[in-house]
Structure formats: C-alpha cells, structure tokens
C-alpha cells in the first residue's frame, strides 16, 4: 500500500544518492535522537546509548488530545 510515508521515504532515498544528499536529508527532515539507559544503583551511570536520526515520528493523536485535557 502506498501512502505519504512511503512516498517521502522514496524521495529521501533518491536525494541521498546525490552528493551531499545524506547530510541534506538528515539536516532538513531528520530529528536527532539520543537514547540512554541509566543505571540507578550505579548513581545514574549511562550503561547504553544510541544516537541516530529519525525521519518519521509516530504519535498517538488520542494520547495528545487526552494530555491537552489534563494540561491545557
């Protein structure tokens, strides 16, 4: 099934093949994500860390609406 996400992915893949394309796509459409796992018994020492660029972010519309009701 073709949807907007698949079309965007195809465009990003095409642009990435150009010189400087990876940097252009990541800086224009990417969100830099840093995930860390902290060990509380070790006084919050970082035990694992992942850095990557995410081009799509899925959010629950229902969860966002519910949050707005709680914190307008």
Backbone as XML, in Angstrom:
<?xml version="1.0"?>
<chain id="A" units="angstrom">
  <residue number="1" name="UNK">
    <atom name="N" x="0.846" y="-1.170" z="0.000"/>
    <atom name="CA" x="0.000" y="0.000" z="0.000"/>
    <atom name="C" x="0.898" y="1.243" z="0.000"/>
  </residue>
  <residue number="2" name="UNK">
    <atom name="N" x="0.638" y="2.146" z="-0.908"/>
    <atom name="CA" x="1.405" y="3.388" z="-0.987"/>
    <atom name="C" x="0.732" y="4.453" z="-0.133"/>
  </residue>
  <residue number="3" name="UNK">
    <atom name="N" x="1.505" y="5.096" z="0.692"/>
    <atom name="CA" x="0.984" y="6.205" z="1.490"/>
    <atom name="C" x="2.037" y="7.310" z="1.513"/>
  </residue>
  <residue number="4" name="UNK">
    <atom name="N" x="1.720" y="8.384" z="2.200"/>
    <atom name="CA" x="2.617" y="9.542" z="2.220"/>
    <atom name="C" x="3.986" y="9.191" z="2.784"/>
  </residue>
  <residue number="5" name="UNK">
    <atom name="N" x="4.035" y="8.324" z="3.806"/>
    <atom name="CA" x="5.317" y="7.935" z="4.387"/>
    <atom name="C" x="6.199" y="7.192" z="3.403"/>
  </residue>
  <residue number="6" name="UNK">
    <atom name="N" x="5.603" y="6.314" z="2.600"/>
    <atom name="CA" x="6.375" y="5.569" z="1.603"/>
    <atom name="C" x="6.874" y="6.490" z="0.494"/>
  </residue>
  <residue number="7" name="UNK">
    <atom name="N" x="6.058" y="7.462" z="0.113"/>
    <atom name="CA" x="6.484" y="8.426" z="-0.908"/>
    <atom name="C" x="7.639" y="9.270" z="-0.380"/>
  </residue>
  <residue number="8" name="UNK">
    <atom name="N" x="7.518" y="9.751" z="0.866"/>
    <atom name="CA" x="8.600" y="10.546" z="1.456"/>
    <atom name="C" x="9.883" y="9.729" z="1.553"/>
  </residue>
  <residue number="9" name="UNK">
    <atom name="N" x="9.766" y="8.463" z="1.938"/>
    <atom name="CA" x="10.940" y="7.597" z="2.023"/>
    <atom name="C" x="11.597" y="7.448" z="0.650"/>
  </residue>
  <residue number="10" name="UNK">
    <atom name="N" x="10.813" y="7.282" z="-0.383"/>
    <atom name="CA" x="11.353" y="7.161" z="-1.740"/>
    <atom name="C" x="12.072" y="8.436" z="-2.161"/>
  </residue>
  <residue number="11" name="UNK">
    <atom name="N" x="11.478" y="9.580" z="-1.838"/>
    <atom name="CA" x="12.129" y="10.855" z="-2.175"/>
    <atom name="C" x="13.430" y="10.997" z="-1.399"/>
  </residue>
  <residue number="12" name="UNK">
    <atom name="N" x="13.410" y="10.699" z="-0.086"/>
    <atom name="CA" x="14.624" y="10.790" z="0.726"/>
    <atom name="C" x="15.706" y="9.881" z="0.166"/>
  </residue>
  <residue number="13" name="UNK">
    <atom name="N" x="15.346" y="8.654" z="-0.204"/>
    <atom name="CA" x="16.329" y="7.707" z="-0.748"/>
    <atom name="C" x="16.935" y="8.230" z="-2.044"/>
  </residue>
  <residue number="14" name="UNK">
    <atom name="N" x="16.124" y="8.852" z="-2.886"/>
    <atom name="CA" x="16.627" y="9.410" z="-4.150"/>
    <atom name="C" x="17.575" y="10.573" z="-3.894"/>
  </residue>
  <residue number="15" name="UNK">
    <atom name="N" x="17.210" y="11.461" z="-2.972"/>
    <atom name="CA" x="18.049" y="12.628" z="-2.670"/>
    <atom name="C" x="19.356" y="12.182" z="-2.014"/>
  </residue>
  <residue number="16" name="UNK">
    <atom name="N" x="19.306" y="11.130" z="-1.182"/>
    <atom name="CA" x="20.513" y="10.631" z="-0.514"/>
    <atom name="C" x="21.581" y="10.169" z="-1.503"/>
  </residue>
  <residue number="17" name="UNK">
    <atom name="N" x="21.172" y="9.787" z="-2.691"/>
    <atom name="CA" x="22.130" y="9.297" z="-3.681"/>
    <atom name="C" x="22.915" y="10.436" z="-4.333"/>
  </residue>
  <residue number="18" name="UNK">
    <atom name="N" x="22.466" y="11.658" z="-4.155"/>
    <atom name="CA" x="23.174" y="12.815" z="-4.698"/>
    <atom name="C" x="24.350" y="13.177" z="-3.801"/>
  </residue>
  <residue number="19" name="UNK">
    <atom name="N" x="25.379" y="13.835" z="-4.344"/>
    <atom name="CA" x="26.476" y="14.282" z="-3.495"/>
    <atom name="C" x="25.955" y="15.230" z="-2.404"/>
  </residue>
  <residue number="20" name="UNK">
    <atom name="N" x="26.269" y="14.918" z="-1.165"/>
    <atom name="CA" x="25.800" y="15.717" z="-0.033"/>
    <atom name="C" x="24.348" y="15.464" z="0.329"/>
  </residue>
  <residue number="21" name="UNK">
    <atom name="N" x="23.732" y="14.502" z="-0.316"/>
    <atom name="CA" x="22.316" y="14.238" z="-0.108"/>
    <atom name="C" x="21.979" y="13.728" z="1.276"/>
  </residue>
  <residue number="22" name="UNK">
    <atom name="N" x="22.836" y="12.877" z="1.839"/>
    <atom name="CA" x="22.560" y="12.335" z="3.175"/>
    <atom name="C" x="22.495" y="13.465" z="4.190"/>
  </residue>
  <residue number="23" name="UNK">
    <atom name="N" x="23.471" y="14.359" z="4.137"/>
    <atom name="CA" x="23.503" y="15.488" z="5.072"/>
    <atom name="C" x="22.293" y="16.400" z="4.859"/>
  </residue>
  <residue number="24" name="UNK">
    <atom name="N" x="21.937" y="16.633" z="3.614"/>
    <atom name="CA" x="20.791" y="17.490" z="3.304"/>
    <atom name="C" x="19.500" y="16.912" z="3.872"/>
  </residue>
  <residue number="25" name="UNK">
    <atom name="N" x="19.273" y="15.613" z="3.658"/>
    <atom name="CA" x="18.044" y="14.979" z="4.153"/>
    <atom name="C" x="18.030" y="14.967" z="5.677"/>
  </residue>
  <residue number="26" name="UNK">
    <atom name="N" x="19.149" y="14.574" z="6.288"/>
    <atom name="CA" x="19.191" y="14.492" z="7.752"/>
    <atom name="C" x="19.010" y="15.849" z="8.416"/>
  </residue>
  <residue number="27" name="UNK">
    <atom name="N" x="19.654" y="16.884" z="7.888"/>
    <atom name="CA" x="19.560" y="18.207" z="8.497"/>
    <atom name="C" x="18.216" y="18.878" z="8.222"/>
  </residue>
  <residue number="28" name="UNK">
    <atom name="N" x="17.595" y="18.581" z="7.078"/>
    <atom name="CA" x="16.336" y="19.232" z="6.722"/>
    <atom name="C" x="15.113" y="18.523" z="7.289"/>
  </residue>
  <residue number="29" name="UNK">
    <atom name="N" x="15.152" y="17.183" z="7.311"/>
    <atom name="CA" x="13.959" y="16.424" z="7.669"/>
    <atom name="C" x="14.154" y="15.486" z="8.845"/>
  </residue>
  <residue number="30" name="UNK">
    <atom name="N" x="15.362" y="15.408" z="9.364"/>
    <atom name="CA" x="15.639" y="14.458" z="10.421"/>
    <atom name="C" x="15.529" y="15.051" z="11.811"/>
  </residue>
  <residue number="31" name="UNK">
    <atom name="N" x="15.320" y="14.162" z="12.749"/>
    <atom name="CA" x="15.318" y="14.538" z="14.163"/>
    <atom name="C" x="16.386" y="13.693" z="14.837"/>
  </residue>
  <residue number="32" name="UNK">
    <atom name="N" x="17.396" y="14.347" z="15.402"/>
    <atom name="CA" x="18.481" y="13.622" z="16.059"/>
    <atom name="C" x="17.972" y="13.078" z="17.390"/>
  </residue>
  <residue number="33" name="UNK">
    <atom name="N" x="18.072" y="11.765" z="17.559"/>
    <atom name="CA" x="17.583" y="11.089" z="18.752"/>
    <atom name="C" x="18.767" y="10.539" z="19.535"/>
  </residue>
  <residue number="34" name="UNK">
    <atom name="N" x="18.756" y="10.762" z="20.829"/>
    <atom name="CA" x="19.746" y="10.166" z="21.728"/>
    <atom name="C" x="18.974" y="9.396" z="22.786"/>
  </residue>
  <residue number="35" name="UNK">
    <atom name="N" x="19.201" y="8.088" z="22.827"/>
    <atom name="CA" x="18.564" y="7.247" z="23.835"/>
    <atom name="C" x="19.626" y="6.767" z="24.801"/>
  </residue>
  <residue number="36" name="UNK">
    <atom name="N" x="19.348" y="6.905" z="26.089"/>
    <atom name="CA" x="20.309" y="6.471" z="27.103"/>
    <atom name="C" x="19.607" y="5.589" z="28.123"/>
  </residue>
  <residue number="37" name="UNK">
    <atom name="N" x="20.317" y="4.578" z="28.587"/>
    <atom name="CA" x="19.833" y="3.734" z="29.676"/>
    <atom name="C" x="20.679" y="4.064" z="30.893"/>
  </residue>
  <residue number="38" name="UNK">
    <atom name="N" x="20.018" y="4.515" z="31.936"/>
    <atom name="CA" x="20.715" y="4.901" z="33.160"/>
    <atom name="C" x="20.564" y="3.814" z="34.212"/>
  </residue>
  <residue number="39" name="UNK">
    <atom name="N" x="21.630" y="3.545" z="34.916"/>
    <atom name="CA" x="21.625" y="2.560" z="35.992"/>
    <atom name="C" x="21.509" y="3.312" z="37.318"/>
  </residue>
  <residue number="40" name="UNK">
    <atom name="N" x="20.343" y="3.238" z="37.954"/>
    <atom name="CA" x="20.145" y="3.954" z="39.217"/>
    <atom name="C" x="21.049" y="3.443" z="40.334"/>
  </residue>
  <residue number="41" name="UNK">
    <atom name="N" x="21.206" y="2.122" z="40.513"/>
    <atom name="CA" x="22.107" y="1.653" z="41.571"/>
    <atom name="C" x="23.550" y="2.138" z="41.387"/>
  </residue>
  <residue number="42" name="UNK">
    <atom name="N" x="23.935" y="2.400" z="40.140"/>
    <atom name="CA" x="25.296" y="2.893" z="39.859"/>
    <atom name="C" x="25.331" y="4.419" z="39.823"/>
  </residue>
  <residue number="43" name="UNK">
    <atom name="N" x="24.397" y="5.047" z="40.496"/>
    <atom name="CA" x="24.300" y="6.509" z="40.553"/>
    <atom name="C" x="24.121" y="7.111" z="39.166"/>
  </residue>
  <residue number="44" name="UNK">
    <atom name="N" x="23.157" y="6.540" z="38.432"/>
    <atom name="CA" x="22.765" y="7.033" z="37.099"/>
    <atom name="C" x="23.875" y="6.984" z="36.057"/>
  </residue>
  <residue number="45" name="UNK">
    <atom name="N" x="24.744" y="6.019" z="36.175"/>
    <atom name="CA" x="25.759" y="5.820" z="35.138"/>
    <atom name="C" x="25.080" y="5.370" z="33.849"/>
  </residue>
  <residue number="46" name="UNK">
    <atom name="N" x="25.507" y="5.904" z="32.711"/>
    <atom name="CA" x="24.944" y="5.514" z="31.418"/>
    <atom name="C" x="25.506" y="4.149" z="31.043"/>
  </residue>
  <residue number="47" name="UNK">
    <atom name="N" x="24.610" y="3.168" z="30.877"/>
    <atom name="CA" x="25.057" y="1.820" z="30.532"/>
    <atom name="C" x="24.939" y="1.541" z="29.040"/>
  </residue>
  <residue number="48" name="UNK">
    <atom name="N" x="24.004" y="2.173" z="28.372"/>
    <atom name="CA" x="23.822" y="2.010" z="26.935"/>
    <atom name="C" x="23.440" y="3.369" z="26.353"/>
  </residue>
  <residue number="49" name="UNK">
    <atom name="N" x="23.885" y="3.616" z="25.135"/>
    <atom name="CA" x="23.492" y="4.852" z="24.463"/>
    <atom name="C" x="23.393" y="4.595" z="22.971"/>
  </residue>
  <residue number="50" name="UNK">
    <atom name="N" x="22.324" y="5.099" z="22.361"/>
    <atom name="CA" x="22.119" y="5.015" z="20.923"/>
    <atom name="C" x="21.888" y="6.420" z="20.390"/>
  </residue>
  <residue number="51" name="UNK">
    <atom name="N" x="22.617" y="6.789" z="19.354"/>
    <atom name="CA" x="22.427" y="8.056" z="18.647"/>
    <atom name="C" x="22.032" y="7.728" z="17.216"/>
  </residue>
  <residue number="52" name="UNK">
    <atom name="N" x="20.951" y="8.350" z="16.744"/>
    <atom name="CA" x="20.544" y="8.125" z="15.364"/>
    <atom name="C" x="19.640" y="9.257" z="14.910"/>
  </residue>
  <residue number="53" name="UNK">
    <atom name="N" x="19.372" y="9.290" z="13.608"/>
    <atom name="CA" x="18.484" y="10.298" z="13.037"/>
    <atom name="C" x="17.192" y="9.595" z="12.632"/>
  </residue>
  <residue number="54" name="UNK">
    <atom name="N" x="16.083" y="10.128" z="13.100"/>
    <atom name="CA" x="14.758" y="9.584" z="12.797"/>
    <atom name="C" x="14.076" y="10.548" z="11.828"/>
  </residue>
  <residue number="55" name="UNK">
    <atom name="N" x="13.524" y="10.022" z="10.745"/>
    <atom name="CA" x="12.863" y="10.883" z="9.766"/>
    <atom name="C" x="11.353" y="10.896" z="9.924"/>
  </residue>
  <residue number="56" name="UNK">
    <atom name="N" x="10.826" y="9.954" z="10.670"/>
    <atom name="CA" x="9.387" y="9.897" z="10.917"/>
    <atom name="C" x="9.160" y="9.709" z="12.402"/>
  </residue>
  <residue number="57" name="UNK">
    <atom name="N" x="8.145" y="10.368" z="12.909"/>
    <atom name="CA" x="7.802" y="10.217" z="14.315"/>
    <atom name="C" x="6.309" y="9.943" z="14.391"/>
  </residue>
  <residue number="58" name="UNK">
    <atom name="N" x="5.965" y="8.807" z="14.935"/>
    <atom name="CA" x="4.559" y="8.442" z="15.088"/>
    <atom name="C" x="4.096" y="8.825" z="16.486"/>
  </residue>
  <residue number="59" name="UNK">
    <atom name="N" x="3.006" y="9.534" z="16.533"/>
    <atom name="CA" x="2.441" y="9.945" z="17.810"/>
    <atom name="C" x="0.962" y="9.577" z="17.826"/>
  </residue>
  <residue number="60" name="UNK">
    <atom name="N" x="0.485" y="9.220" z="18.967"/>
    <atom name="CA" x="-0.927" y="8.879" z="19.127"/>
    <atom name="C" x="-1.740" y="10.163" z="19.267"/>
  </residue>
  <residue number="61" name="UNK">
    <atom name="N" x="-2.645" y="10.390" z="18.331"/>
    <atom name="CA" x="-3.487" y="11.582" z="18.396"/>
    <atom name="C" x="-4.381" y="11.543" z="19.630"/>
  </residue>
  <residue number="62" name="UNK">
    <atom name="N" x="-4.858" y="10.361" z="19.986"/>
    <atom name="CA" x="-5.702" y="10.227" z="21.173"/>
    <atom name="C" x="-4.931" y="10.594" z="22.434"/>
  </residue>
  <residue number="63" name="UNK">
    <atom name="N" x="-3.692" y="10.123" z="22.538"/>
    <atom name="CA" x="-2.875" y="10.441" z="23.707"/>
    <atom name="C" x="-2.605" y="11.939" z="23.794"/>
  </residue>
  <residue number="64" name="UNK">
    <atom name="N" x="-2.358" y="12.580" z="22.655"/>
    <atom name="CA" x="-2.109" y="14.022" z="22.672"/>
    <atom name="C" x="-3.366" y="14.789" z="23.081"/>
  </residue>
  <residue number="65" name="UNK">
    <atom name="N" x="-4.531" y="14.359" z="22.579"/>
    <atom name="CA" x="-5.790" y="15.015" z="22.989"/>
    <atom name="C" x="-6.033" y="14.848" z="24.477"/>
  </residue>
  <residue number="66" name="UNK">
    <atom name="N" x="-5.810" y="13.644" z="24.987"/>
    <atom name="CA" x="-6.001" y="13.400" z="26.419"/>
    <atom name="C" x="-5.054" y="14.240" z="27.254"/>
  </residue>
  <residue number="67" name="UNK">
    <atom name="N" x="-3.815" y="14.402" z="26.797"/>
    <atom name="CA" x="-2.847" y="15.217" z="27.518"/>
    <atom name="C" x="-3.275" y="16.679" z="27.534"/>
  </residue>
  <residue number="68" name="UNK">
    <atom name="N" x="-3.848" y="17.158" z="26.443"/>
    <atom name="CA" x="-4.335" y="18.546" z="26.402"/>
    <atom name="C" x="-5.471" y="18.770" z="27.379"/>
  </residue>
  <residue number="69" name="UNK">
    <atom name="N" x="-6.288" y="17.741" z="27.590"/>
    <atom name="CA" x="-7.368" y="17.867" z="28.575"/>
    <atom name="C" x="-6.825" y="17.984" z="29.979"/>
  </residue>
  <residue number="70" name="UNK">
    <atom name="N" x="-5.732" y="17.285" z="30.262"/>
    <atom name="CA" x="-5.144" y="17.294" z="31.598"/>
    <atom name="C" x="-4.337" y="18.577" z="31.812"/>
  </residue>
  <residue number="71" name="UNK">
    <atom name="N" x="-3.567" y="18.988" z="30.807"/>
    <atom name="CA" x="-2.696" y="20.176" z="30.908"/>
    <atom name="C" x="-3.013" y="21.121" z="29.761"/>
  </residue>
  <residue number="72" name="UNK">
    <atom name="N" x="-4.071" y="21.924" z="29.881"/>
    <atom name="CA" x="-4.466" y="22.792" z="28.751"/>
    <atom name="C" x="-3.448" y="23.847" z="28.423"/>
  </residue>
</chain>
